[in-house]
Amino acid sequence: MEQLKTIVGAALDELGDIVAEDNKARAAKIIESAVIKGMLEAQHRAVDACHHIGGNDRGMAQKIATEIRQKNDALIVNLSAMY
């Protein structure tokens, strides 16, 4: 979760004076939400890609998809605890 805070902080730094000081907390939440949605979308695509693998590699692809889903679930739990 520290990496997420670092990404959000860097985005706020890049925005600089565009975001007024009294709106920084709100902007941080918006950026954080967008980053999380992007991460989840990327993980969904990775799982979908695993489902399209066939042949001898199918078993390994299923294991990878399961691992991605478990990490996804852990991320959601951690994020839910933040709010």
C-alpha positions in Angstrom: 0.0 0.0 0.0 3.0 2.3 0.5 3.7 2.1 -3.2 0.2 3.3 -3.9 0.7 6.3 -1.6 4.0 7.0 -3.4 2.3 7.0 -6.8 -0.5 9.3 -5.6 2.0 11.6 -3.9 4.0 11.8 -7.1 0.9 12.6 -9.1 0.0 15.4 -6.7 3.5 16.8 -6.9 3.3 16.8 -10.7 0.0 18.6 -10.5 1.7 21.3 -8.4 -0.3 24.5 -8.3 -3.1 23.2 -10.5 -4.7 21.7 -7.3 -5.3 24.2 -4.5 -3.9 23.2 -1.2 -7.4 22.8 0.4 -8.3 20.4 -2.4 -5.2 18.1 -2.2 -6.9 15.5 0.0 -9.8 15.2 -2.4 -7.5 15.1 -5.4 -5.5 12.4 -3.7 -8.6 10.3 -3.3 -9.6 10.7 -6.9 -6.1 9.8 -8.1 -6.0 6.8 -5.7 -9.3 5.6 -7.0 -8.2 5.9 -10.6 -4.9 4.0 -9.9 -6.8 1.2 -8.1 -9.3 0.8 -11.0 -6.4 0.7 -13.4 -4.6 -2.0 -11.4 -7.7 -4.1 -11.1 -8.4 -3.8 -14.8 -4.9 -4.9 -15.6 -5.2 -7.9 -13.3 -8.5 -8.9 -14.9 -6.9 -8.8 -18.3 -4.0 -11.0 -17.0 -6.5 -13.6 -15.7 -8.4 -13.4 -19.0 -5.1 -14.0 -20.9 -4.4 -17.1 -18.7 -7.8 -18.5 -19.6 -7.0 -18.4 -23.3 -3.9 -20.6 -23.0 -4.4 -24.1 -24.0 -2.4 -27.3 -24.5 0.3 -28.5 -22.1 0.5 -25.0 -20.5 -3.1 -24.9 -19.5 -2.5 -26.2 -15.9 0.2 -23.7 -15.3 -1.9 -20.9 -16.7 -4.7 -21.9 -14.3 -2.3 -21.7 -11.4 -1.2 -18.3 -12.4 -4.8 -17.1 -12.9 -5.6 -18.4 -9.4 -2.6 -16.6 -7.9 -3.6 -13.3 -9.6 -7.1 -13.6 -8.3 -5.9 -14.2 -4.8 -3.6 -11.1 -5.0 -6.6 -9.2 -6.4 -8.8 -10.3 -3.4 -6.1 -9.3 -0.9 -5.8 -5.9 -2.6 -9.5 -5.3 -2.3 -9.5 -6.4 1.3 -6.6 -4.0 2.1 -8.2 -1.1 0.2 -11.5 -1.7 2.0 -9.8 -1.5 5.3 -8.4 1.9 4.4 -11.8 3.5 4.2 
